[in-house]
């Protein structure tokens, strides 16, 4: 019995799927650019705020 060669394994992701995913992510980043920038700045200000540093020997 011969196996039908039309039924091929389609494991993994192809180039087209990767390009579509990247395009969707870039478009979402452009749409929500202002919100993302504000959120990033807020996180950076919180992480690098010198007023929150306490000295152990002070």
N, CA, C and O atoms as a CHARMM CRD file, in Angstrom:
* protein
*
  232
    1    1 UNK  N      0.83200  -1.18000   0.00000 PROA 1      0.00000
    2    1 UNK  CA     0.00000   0.00000   0.00000 PROA 1      0.00000
    3    1 UNK  C      0.87600   1.24300   0.00000 PROA 1      0.00000
    4    1 UNK  O      1.81200   1.36200   0.79100 PROA 1      0.00000
    5    2 UNK  N      0.56200   2.15000  -0.88500 PROA 2      0.00000
    6    2 UNK  CA     1.29400   3.40300  -0.97000 PROA 2      0.00000
    7    2 UNK  C      0.56500   4.46200  -0.15200 PROA 2      0.00000
    8    2 UNK  O     -0.66300   4.53900  -0.14400 PROA 2      0.00000
    9    3 UNK  N      1.36200   5.27600   0.53600 PROA 3      0.00000
   10    3 UNK  CA     0.76600   6.38000   1.28900 PROA 3      0.00000
   11    3 UNK  C      0.53300   7.55800   0.36000 PROA 3      0.00000
   12    3 UNK  O      1.30200   7.79300  -0.57300 PROA 3      0.00000
   13    4 UNK  N     -0.49900   8.26700   0.61800 PROA 4      0.00000
   14    4 UNK  CA    -0.82700   9.43900  -0.17700 PROA 4      0.00000
   15    4 UNK  C      0.16100  10.55400   0.16300 PROA 4      0.00000
   16    4 UNK  O      0.28200  10.91700   1.33300 PROA 4      0.00000
   17    5 UNK  N      0.86400  11.10300  -0.81500 PROA 5      0.00000
   18    5 UNK  CA     1.87200  12.12500  -0.58300 PROA 5      0.00000
   19    5 UNK  C      1.26400  13.52200  -0.44900 PROA 5      0.00000
   20    5 UNK  O      1.97800  14.48100  -0.15700 PROA 5      0.00000
   21    6 UNK  N     -0.03300  13.64200  -0.65700 PROA 6      0.00000
   22    6 UNK  CA    -0.66800  14.94100  -0.51600 PROA 6      0.00000
   23    6 UNK  C     -0.73200  15.35900   0.95000 PROA 6      0.00000
   24    6 UNK  O     -0.73800  16.54900   1.26400 PROA 6      0.00000
   25    7 UNK  N     -0.78100  14.38600   1.83000 PROA 7      0.00000
   26    7 UNK  CA    -0.87200  14.68300   3.25800 PROA 7      0.00000
   27    7 UNK  C      0.54400  14.79900   3.81900 PROA 7      0.00000
   28    7 UNK  O      1.13900  13.80700   4.24000 PROA 7      0.00000
   29    8 UNK  N      1.07500  16.02300   3.82100 PROA 8      0.00000
   30    8 UNK  CA     2.41000  16.26900   4.34100 PROA 8      0.00000
   31    8 UNK  C      2.31100  16.85300   5.74200 PROA 8      0.00000
   32    8 UNK  O      1.33000  17.51200   6.08600 PROA 8      0.00000
   33    9 UNK  N      3.31500  16.61000   6.52700 PROA 9      0.00000
   34    9 UNK  CA     3.36300  17.16000   7.87100 PROA 9      0.00000
   35    9 UNK  C      3.62700  18.65800   7.78300 PROA 9      0.00000
   36    9 UNK  O      4.53100  19.09500   7.07100 PROA 9      0.00000
   37   10 UNK  N      2.85300  19.42400   8.49100 PROA 10     0.00000
   38   10 UNK  CA     2.99800  20.88200   8.47500 PROA 10     0.00000
   39   10 UNK  C      3.36200  21.36400   9.87600 PROA 10     0.00000
   40   10 UNK  O      2.65400  22.17200  10.47700 PROA 10     0.00000
   41   11 UNK  N      4.46200  20.86100  10.37400 PROA 11     0.00000
   42   11 UNK  CA     4.91400  21.25100  11.69800 PROA 11     0.00000
   43   11 UNK  C      5.65700  22.57100  11.61700 PROA 11     0.00000
   44   11 UNK  O      6.27300  22.89300  10.60200 PROA 11     0.00000
   45   12 UNK  N      5.59000  23.32600  12.69500 PROA 12     0.00000
   46   12 UNK  CA     6.33400  24.57500  12.75400 PROA 12     0.00000
   47   12 UNK  C      5.58800  25.72200  12.10500 PROA 12     0.00000
   48   12 UNK  O      4.47000  25.58000  11.61000 PROA 12     0.00000
   49   13 UNK  N      6.25100  26.85900  12.12900 PROA 13     0.00000
   50   13 UNK  CA     5.66200  28.06200  11.55300 PROA 13     0.00000
   51   13 UNK  C      6.43500  28.47100  10.31500 PROA 13     0.00000
   52   13 UNK  O      7.66000  28.35900  10.26300 PROA 13     0.00000
   53   14 UNK  N      5.72400  28.93300   9.35000 PROA 14     0.00000
   54   14 UNK  CA     6.34500  29.37700   8.11500 PROA 14     0.00000
   55   14 UNK  C      6.70900  30.84200   8.16100 PROA 14     0.00000
   56   14 UNK  O      6.39000  31.55600   9.11100 PROA 14     0.00000
   57   15 UNK  N      7.37800  31.26900   7.12000 PROA 15     0.00000
   58   15 UNK  CA     7.82600  32.65100   7.02900 PROA 15     0.00000
   59   15 UNK  C      6.65000  33.62300   6.98900 PROA 15     0.00000
   60   15 UNK  O      6.70900  34.69900   7.58400 PROA 15     0.00000
   61   16 UNK  N      5.60400  33.25000   6.30200 PROA 16     0.00000
   62   16 UNK  CA     4.44500  34.13900   6.17600 PROA 16     0.00000
   63   16 UNK  C      3.81200  34.39100   7.54100 PROA 16     0.00000
   64   16 UNK  O      3.42900  35.52000   7.84900 PROA 16     0.00000
   65   17 UNK  N      3.69900  33.34600   8.35900 PROA 17     0.00000
   66   17 UNK  CA     3.11700  33.51000   9.68300 PROA 17     0.00000
   67   17 UNK  C      3.97300  34.42700  10.54700 PROA 17     0.00000
   68   17 UNK  O      3.43900  35.25900  11.28200 PROA 17     0.00000
   69   18 UNK  N      5.28100  34.28700  10.47000 PROA 18     0.00000
   70   18 UNK  CA     6.19500  35.13000  11.24400 PROA 18     0.00000
   71   18 UNK  C      6.05700  36.59000  10.80200 PROA 18     0.00000
   72   18 UNK  O      6.00200  37.48400  11.64700 PROA 18     0.00000
   73   19 UNK  N      6.00000  36.83800   9.51200 PROA 19     0.00000
   74   19 UNK  CA     5.87200  38.19900   8.98900 PROA 19     0.00000
   75   19 UNK  C      4.54900  38.81700   9.44200 PROA 19     0.00000
   76   19 UNK  O      4.51200  39.99500   9.79700 PROA 19     0.00000
   77   20 UNK  N      3.47800  38.05100   9.43400 PROA 20     0.00000
   78   20 UNK  CA     2.18200  38.55900   9.87100 PROA 20     0.00000
   79   20 UNK  C      2.21200  38.90400  11.35600 PROA 20     0.00000
   80   20 UNK  O      1.68600  39.94100  11.76000 PROA 20     0.00000
   81   21 UNK  N      2.81200  38.05800  12.16200 PROA 21     0.00000
   82   21 UNK  CA     2.89900  38.32500  13.60000 PROA 21     0.00000
   83   21 UNK  C      3.71600  39.58000  13.86600 PROA 21     0.00000
   84   21 UNK  O      3.33000  40.40000  14.69900 PROA 21     0.00000
   85   22 UNK  N      4.83100  39.74200  13.17500 PROA 22     0.00000
   86   22 UNK  CA     5.66600  40.93000  13.34900 PROA 22     0.00000
   87   22 UNK  C      4.90800  42.18300  12.91700 PROA 22     0.00000
   88   22 UNK  O      4.98300  43.21400  13.58600 PROA 22     0.00000
   89   23 UNK  N      4.18500  42.10200  11.81200 PROA 23     0.00000
   90   23 UNK  CA     3.41800  43.25400  11.33300 PROA 23     0.00000
   91   23 UNK  C      2.33300  43.65300  12.33400 PROA 23     0.00000
   92   23 UNK  O      2.10300  44.84200  12.55500 PROA 23     0.00000
   93   24 UNK  N      1.67500  42.68100  12.93300 PROA 24     0.00000
   94   24 UNK  CA     0.63800  42.98100  13.92500 PROA 24     0.00000
   95   24 UNK  C      1.25400  43.62900  15.15900 PROA 24     0.00000
   96   24 UNK  O      0.70500  44.59500  15.68900 PROA 24     0.00000
   97   25 UNK  N      2.38700  43.10900  15.62100 PROA 25     0.00000
   98   25 UNK  CA     3.04200  43.68700  16.79400 PROA 25     0.00000
   99   25 UNK  C      3.52300  45.11100  16.54400 PROA 25     0.00000
  100   25 UNK  O      3.39500  45.97400  17.41300 PROA 25     0.00000
  101   26 UNK  N      4.07400  45.35600  15.36600 PROA 26     0.00000
  102   26 UNK  CA     4.54000  46.71000  15.03700 PROA 26     0.00000
  103   26 UNK  C      3.36100  47.66600  14.93600 PROA 26     0.00000
  104   26 UNK  O      3.44100  48.79700  15.41500 PROA 26     0.00000
  105   27 UNK  N      2.27800  47.23300  14.32600 PROA 27     0.00000
  106   27 UNK  CA     1.11700  48.11400  14.20200 PROA 27     0.00000
  107   27 UNK  C      0.50300  48.41000  15.57000 PROA 27     0.00000
  108   27 UNK  O      0.06600  49.53500  15.81200 PROA 27     0.00000
  109   28 UNK  N      0.45900  47.42900  16.46600 PROA 28     0.00000
  110   28 UNK  CA    -0.04000  47.68700  17.81800 PROA 28     0.00000
  111   28 UNK  C      0.87000  48.64900  18.56500 PROA 28     0.00000
  112   28 UNK  O      0.39300  49.51100  19.30200 PROA 28     0.00000
  113   29 UNK  N      2.17400  48.50700  18.38000 PROA 29     0.00000
  114   29 UNK  CA     3.11100  49.41600  19.03900 PROA 29     0.00000
  115   29 UNK  C      2.93600  50.83800  18.52000 PROA 29     0.00000
  116   29 UNK  O      3.04200  51.79100  19.29200 PROA 29     0.00000
  117   30 UNK  N      2.67300  50.99700  17.24100 PROA 30     0.00000
  118   30 UNK  CA     2.45600  52.33100  16.68500 PROA 30     0.00000
  119   30 UNK  C      1.13700  52.93500  17.14100 PROA 30     0.00000
  120   30 UNK  O      1.04900  54.14100  17.37400 PROA 30     0.00000
  121   31 UNK  N      0.11900  52.10500  17.26700 PROA 31     0.00000
  122   31 UNK  CA    -1.18500  52.59600  17.69600 PROA 31     0.00000
  123   31 UNK  C     -1.13500  53.05900  19.15200 PROA 31     0.00000
  124   31 UNK  O     -1.66300  54.11800  19.48700 PROA 31     0.00000
  125   32 UNK  N     -0.50000  52.26600  20.01200 PROA 32     0.00000
  126   32 UNK  CA    -0.45600  52.57100  21.44000 PROA 32     0.00000
  127   32 UNK  C      0.87200  53.18300  21.85200 PROA 32     0.00000
  128   32 UNK  O      1.31000  53.00100  22.98800 PROA 32     0.00000
  129   33 UNK  N      1.51300  53.89900  20.95200 PROA 33     0.00000
  130   33 UNK  CA     2.84100  54.45200  21.18100 PROA 33     0.00000
  131   33 UNK  C      2.87800  55.39200  22.37400 PROA 33     0.00000
  132   33 UNK  O      3.76200  55.27000  23.22200 PROA 33     0.00000
  133   34 UNK  N      1.94300  56.32400  22.45900 PROA 34     0.00000
  134   34 UNK  CA     1.95500  57.30500  23.55400 PROA 34     0.00000
  135   34 UNK  C      1.78200  56.63100  24.91200 PROA 34     0.00000
  136   34 UNK  O      2.48300  56.96300  25.86800 PROA 34     0.00000
  137   35 UNK  N      0.86700  55.70500  24.99600 PROA 35     0.00000
  138   35 UNK  CA     0.64100  54.99700  26.25200 PROA 35     0.00000
  139   35 UNK  C      1.84700  54.17200  26.66300 PROA 35     0.00000
  140   35 UNK  O      2.20000  54.12300  27.84100 PROA 35     0.00000
  141   36 UNK  N      2.48200  53.52000  25.68600 PROA 36     0.00000
  142   36 UNK  CA     3.66700  52.71700  25.98700 PROA 36     0.00000
  143   36 UNK  C      4.83100  53.58600  26.44100 PROA 36     0.00000
  144   36 UNK  O      5.57300  53.20100  27.34500 PROA 36     0.00000
  145   37 UNK  N      4.99700  54.74300  25.83100 PROA 37     0.00000
  146   37 UNK  CA     6.08400  55.64700  26.22000 PROA 37     0.00000
  147   37 UNK  C      5.85400  56.17400  27.62900 PROA 37     0.00000
  148   37 UNK  O      6.78300  56.22600  28.43400 PROA 37     0.00000
  149   38 UNK  N      4.60700  56.56700  27.93100 PROA 38     0.00000
  150   38 UNK  CA     4.29300  57.05100  29.28100 PROA 38     0.00000
  151   38 UNK  C      4.52700  55.95800  30.31500 PROA 38     0.00000
  152   38 UNK  O      5.08100  56.21700  31.38300 PROA 38     0.00000
  153   39 UNK  N      4.11100  54.75100  30.00300 PROA 39     0.00000
  154   39 UNK  CA     4.28600  53.62500  30.91800 PROA 39     0.00000
  155   39 UNK  C      5.77000  53.33300  31.13100 PROA 39     0.00000
  156   39 UNK  O      6.19900  53.10700  32.26300 PROA 39     0.00000
  157   40 UNK  N      6.54700  53.33500  30.06500 PROA 40     0.00000
  158   40 UNK  CA     7.98300  53.10500  30.17900 PROA 40     0.00000
  159   40 UNK  C      8.67900  54.18400  30.98100 PROA 40     0.00000
  160   40 UNK  O      9.55200  53.88800  31.79700 PROA 40     0.00000
  161   41 UNK  N      8.30100  55.43200  30.75800 PROA 41     0.00000
  162   41 UNK  CA     8.90000  56.53300  31.51800 PROA 41     0.00000
  163   41 UNK  C      8.54400  56.43300  33.00300 PROA 41     0.00000
  164   41 UNK  O      9.37700  56.70600  33.86700 PROA 41     0.00000
  165   42 UNK  N      7.31100  56.04300  33.28800 PROA 42     0.00000
  166   42 UNK  CA     6.90000  55.89600  34.67600 PROA 42     0.00000
  167   42 UNK  C      7.71000  54.79500  35.37600 PROA 42     0.00000
  168   42 UNK  O      8.12000  54.95500  36.52600 PROA 42     0.00000
  169   43 UNK  N      7.93100  53.69300  34.68200 PROA 43     0.00000
  170   43 UNK  CA     8.72100  52.59800  35.25000 PROA 43     0.00000
  171   43 UNK  C     10.16800  53.03300  35.45000 PROA 43     0.00000
  172   43 UNK  O     10.76100  52.74500  36.49000 PROA 43     0.00000
  173   44 UNK  N     10.74300  53.72300  34.46900 PROA 44     0.00000
  174   44 UNK  CA    12.13100  54.18000  34.58700 PROA 44     0.00000
  175   44 UNK  C     12.28300  55.18600  35.72800 PROA 44     0.00000
  176   44 UNK  O     13.26400  55.13700  36.47000 PROA 44     0.00000
  177   45 UNK  N     11.32700  56.09000  35.87000 PROA 45     0.00000
  178   45 UNK  CA    11.38500  57.06300  36.96200 PROA 45     0.00000
  179   45 UNK  C     11.31000  56.36200  38.31800 PROA 45     0.00000
  180   45 UNK  O     11.99600  56.75000  39.26300 PROA 45     0.00000
  181   46 UNK  N     10.48400  55.34300  38.40700 PROA 46     0.00000
  182   46 UNK  CA    10.35300  54.61100  39.65800 PROA 46     0.00000
  183   46 UNK  C     11.63300  53.83100  39.98400 PROA 46     0.00000
  184   46 UNK  O     12.08400  53.81800  41.12900 PROA 46     0.00000
  185   47 UNK  N     12.20900  53.18800  38.97400 PROA 47     0.00000
  186   47 UNK  CA    13.39200  52.35500  39.20800 PROA 47     0.00000
  187   47 UNK  C     14.63600  53.17400  39.51200 PROA 47     0.00000
  188   47 UNK  O     15.45800  52.75900  40.32900 PROA 47     0.00000
  189   48 UNK  N     14.79100  54.30600  38.88600 PROA 48     0.00000
  190   48 UNK  CA    16.01600  55.08700  39.02800 PROA 48     0.00000
  191   48 UNK  C     15.83000  56.34400  39.86900 PROA 48     0.00000
  192   48 UNK  O     16.57300  57.31200  39.70700 PROA 48     0.00000
  193   49 UNK  N     14.84500  56.34000  40.76600 PROA 49     0.00000
  194   49 UNK  CA    14.59400  57.48100  41.63400 PROA 49     0.00000
  195   49 UNK  C     15.59000  57.46300  42.78900 PROA 49     0.00000
  196   49 UNK  O     15.60300  56.52500  43.58700 PROA 49     0.00000
  197   50 UNK  N     16.42600  58.50300  42.87800 PROA 50     0.00000
  198   50 UNK  CA    17.45900  58.55400  43.91000 PROA 50     0.00000
  199   50 UNK  C     16.88300  58.82900  45.29400 PROA 50     0.00000
  200   50 UNK  O     17.54600  58.54900  46.29200 PROA 50     0.00000
  201   51 UNK  N     15.69200  59.35800  45.38300 PROA 51     0.00000
  202   51 UNK  CA    15.12300  59.67800  46.69400 PROA 51     0.00000
  203   51 UNK  C     14.73100  58.41600  47.45500 PROA 51     0.00000
  204   51 UNK  O     14.53800  58.47400  48.66900 PROA 51     0.00000
  205   52 UNK  N     14.60900  57.29200  46.78400 PROA 52     0.00000
  206   52 UNK  CA    14.24800  56.04800  47.43400 PROA 52     0.00000
  207   52 UNK  C     15.45800  55.29000  47.98100 PROA 52     0.00000
  208   52 UNK  O     15.30200  54.25600  48.63000 PROA 52     0.00000
  209   53 UNK  N     16.65100  55.79700  47.72300 PROA 53     0.00000
  210   53 UNK  CA    17.86500  55.14100  48.19500 PROA 53     0.00000
  211   53 UNK  C     18.10100  55.53400  49.65400 PROA 53     0.00000
  212   53 UNK  O     18.14200  56.71500  49.99700 PROA 53     0.00000
  213   54 UNK  N     18.25100  54.54300  50.47800 PROA 54     0.00000
  214   54 UNK  CA    18.57600  54.79500  51.87900 PROA 54     0.00000
  215   54 UNK  C     19.96700  54.26000  52.14700 PROA 54     0.00000
  216   54 UNK  O     20.37800  53.25400  51.56700 PROA 54     0.00000
  217   55 UNK  N     20.67500  54.92000  53.00700 PROA 55     0.00000
  218   55 UNK  CA    22.02500  54.47200  53.31900 PROA 55     0.00000
  219   55 UNK  C     22.00100  53.65300  54.59900 PROA 55     0.00000
  220   55 UNK  O     21.26500  53.97700  55.53200 PROA 55     0.00000
  221   56 UNK  N     22.77900  52.62000  54.64800 PROA 56     0.00000
  222   56 UNK  CA    22.83200  51.75700  55.81200 PROA 56     0.00000
  223   56 UNK  C     23.68500  52.38500  56.92600 PROA 56     0.00000
  224   56 UNK  O     23.51700  52.04800  58.09700 PROA 56     0.00000
  225   57 UNK  N     24.57900  53.27900  56.56800 PROA 57     0.00000
  226   57 UNK  CA    25.48400  53.85600  57.54800 PROA 57     0.00000
  227   57 UNK  C     25.16300  55.30200  57.86400 PROA 57     0.00000
  228   57 UNK  O     25.97800  55.97300  58.49700 PROA 57     0.00000
  229   58 UNK  N     24.03100  55.80500  57.45800 PROA 58     0.00000
  230   58 UNK  CA    23.70900  57.21600  57.59400 PROA 58     0.00000
  231   58 UNK  C     22.96200  57.52800  58.77600 PROA 58     0.00000
  232   58 UNK  O     22.62700  58.69000  59.00600 PROA 58     0.00000
